[in-house]
Amino acid sequence: MSPEELEKIEAAETVDARAMACPGPLLEAKKSIGKVNIGEILELWSGEETTKSDMPRWCAKVGHEYLGDLAADGYDRLFIRRQK
C-alpha cells in the first residue's frame, strides 16, 4: 500500500511496543492479532528497527497480510490485516 493509503487506515486495534527490544514487538503482534476479527487491521508501533523486516516474514509464514509501514516520530507504524 502507498503511504497515503496507510495514513487513511483505521486499525481495529493499536499496540504500543515502542519501548520493547527485539523480539518484543513481534511477540506483541502474535499475542494481539487474535484481538481483531478476520479482515480487520492491527497497527503495531515499534521503535525496534528489525521489526520492519521481521513482520513481513512472520505474516507470510502464518498467513496474515502485511500492508506496510510508516515512519513516525522516532518509531514505525506497521499494519497487518488478519487473514485467518
C-alpha atoms as one frame of an Amber mdcrd trajectory, in Angstrom:
protein
   0.000   0.000   0.000   1.113   3.553  -0.581   1.919   5.826   2.374  -1.210
   7.809   1.588  -3.365   4.665   1.780  -1.690   3.589   5.032  -2.362   7.007
   6.577  -6.106   6.514   5.980  -6.302   3.137   7.729  -8.398   2.938  10.873
  -6.998  -0.020  12.762  -9.287  -2.185  14.858  -6.521  -2.465  17.468  -3.308
  -0.499  18.083  -0.442  -1.997  20.072   2.295   0.213  21.501   5.542  -1.799
  21.589   7.871   1.204  21.244   9.732   0.515  24.483  10.370  -3.156  23.679
  13.575  -4.627  22.316  13.576  -7.440  19.776  11.704  -9.820  19.781   9.174
  -7.921  21.937   7.259  -6.179  19.120   6.875  -9.437  17.195   5.640 -11.240
  20.310   3.129  -8.430  20.923   1.858  -8.795  17.351   1.456 -12.554  17.819
  -0.435 -12.003  21.065  -2.598  -9.148  19.771  -3.630 -10.412  16.325  -6.328
 -12.520  17.997  -7.970  -9.351  19.325  -9.031  -8.290  15.829 -11.556 -10.025
  13.599 -10.593 -11.664  10.327 -10.240  -8.926   7.716  -9.544  -6.214  10.294
  -6.233  -4.451  10.773  -3.776  -4.468  13.658  -1.472  -1.453  13.925   1.795
  -2.038  15.770   4.060   0.766  16.953   7.703  -0.247  17.231  10.951   1.563
  17.917  12.956  -1.569  17.076  14.461  -1.277  13.574  14.382  -5.028  12.885
  10.610  -5.180  13.283  10.166  -3.755   9.758  11.955  -6.781   8.301  10.662
  -9.364  10.799   6.974  -8.532  10.454   6.543  -9.236   6.703   8.268 -12.615
   7.140   6.098 -13.541  10.115   2.932 -12.515   8.246   3.890 -14.613   5.225
   4.698 -17.580   7.455   1.433 -17.566   9.399  -0.912 -16.349   6.666  -1.650
 -12.721   7.512  -1.276  -9.787   5.113   1.474  -7.269   5.805   0.204  -3.973
   4.434   3.314  -1.874   5.055   4.773   0.619   7.478   5.006   4.346   8.050
   7.766   6.257   9.793   6.517   8.273  12.746   8.360  10.455  15.265  11.091
   8.048  16.430   9.167   4.843  15.742   7.456   2.908  12.957   3.764   2.187
  12.477   3.242  -1.289  10.980  -0.070  -2.518   9.584  -1.215  -6.159   9.495
  -4.511  -7.486   8.152  -5.677 -10.633   9.937  -6.418 -13.315   7.345  -7.323
 -16.356   9.428
